[in-house]
Amino acid sequence: EQEIAESRTKRSNNSFKLLRINIGEEVSFLYDDTIVATVIDNKNKLNLDGVIYSVTGLAKKILFEKFNWAENLHVNGWRFFTKDGVSLSDLRDQIENEEEN
């Protein structure tokens, strides 16, 4: 029962600090690795072409403008950026699994 309760506990918000990604490092867009943004804080801010976005805000902008996704679509931006070929969402899962073992 405890495992079920723990699995249903809301996880804290993702952050670059949690993912061990430093300010100044770059992340790439999942569907177009020529789109590269720079991490500018420990939380969730990226710089692309001199404009600052949240991870999700930039993912939505790219998905809408370049891939014709619906503008009002709800997305988890962490799933759409990668570091060293691993989505930031999957990277979090890997880190959490390491910490449990």
Rosetta blueprint (number, residue, H / E / L):
1 E L
2 Q H
3 E H
4 I H
5 A H
6 E H
7 S H
8 R H
9 T L
10 K L
11 R L
12 S L
13 N L
14 N L
15 S L
16 F L
17 K L
18 L L
19 L L
20 R L
21 I L
22 N L
23 I L
24 G L
25 E L
26 E E
27 V E
28 S E
29 F E
30 L L
31 Y L
32 D E
33 D E
34 T E
35 I E
36 V E
37 A E
38 T E
39 V E
40 I L
41 D L
42 N L
43 K L
44 N L
45 K E
46 L E
47 N E
48 L E
49 D L
50 G L
51 V E
52 I E
53 Y E
54 S E
55 V H
56 T H
57 G H
58 L H
59 A H
60 K H
61 K H
62 I H
63 L H
64 F H
65 E H
66 K H
67 F H
68 N L
69 W L
70 A L
71 E L
72 N L
73 L L
74 H L
75 V L
76 N L
77 G H
78 W H
79 R H
80 F L
81 F E
82 T E
83 K E
84 D L
85 G L
86 V E
87 S E
88 L H
89 S H
90 D H
91 L H
92 R H
93 D H
94 Q H
95 I H
96 E H
97 N H
98 E H
99 E H
100 E H
101 N L
